[in-house]
Amino acid sequence: MTLDPAENSDNAPPAGVLDRGLLILSLFTMERSQMHLREISEVSGLDKATTLRALKSLSNWGFLERHADGSYSPGPMNMRLAAIFKATSNLVNRIAEPLNRTSDQIHQVTAFYIRTEGNRLCLVRSRVNRNHSYFVDVGASVSLSHGGSAARVLLAFSEPENPLYQDVRDKGYAISRGERLRHYASISIPLFEADGNFLGTVTINALSVDVSDEDFLRFAGIAQTEVGRSGFTTSTGTSADKRT
């Protein structure tokens, strides 16, 4: 079962004990990193008694931490699982090096995002070449409704019949300036396996004043070359690449 907490308010909460616990864990985001019992109960749709039992179990196993003020936040067990995922994920290992090679050439932060229901999740990020805090940390999740080039590419290629993003599919990229953060800009391109399976988006971030659209397109071309060396493609193969 796949649940989107942002869309769960209109649906009945899950009945299974495991599903309830996973639902509660999925509610935590960077914007909502600590919550009290009442808020968790309201957002999840679970009654307080059921929520409290799940919180106790999750805390006992280290998936949640309870603070002195009674609020809860993700616990250390998540870090352990994240480290195991990073070490064993074929996708993470394959995409990390081309992102680093791209970043080393363009001197900007490069990241890879996947779609998880109504959010974008940063799965990989290149070595940081600039002392700016506008990038999203690995593991962080941001609602697609917040916009940005990464959100548009994820929506365009995960919903290929959606006419709102036909221009993104036609161009093969999206550029955003000041959409999420006033002084920053980004370009995102789709990433596919060689068989055409859509994986996510490669995003390059920069200070808006530092780069023109032409710079971004050049950066995207470098990223395209580097991911291609690792067996990926940035085109479905159904149309010409509009960046060249």
Secondary structure by P-SEA (a helix, b strand, c coil): ccccccccccccccccaaaaaaaaaaccccccccccaaaaaaaacccaaaaaaaaaaaaaaccccccccccccccaaaaaaaaaaaaccaaaaaaaaaaaaaaaaaccccbbbbbccccccccccccccccccccccccbbbbcccccaaaaaaaaaaccccccaaaaaaaccccccccccccccbbbbbbbcccccccbbbbbbcccccccaaaaaaaaaaaaaaaaaacccccccccccccc
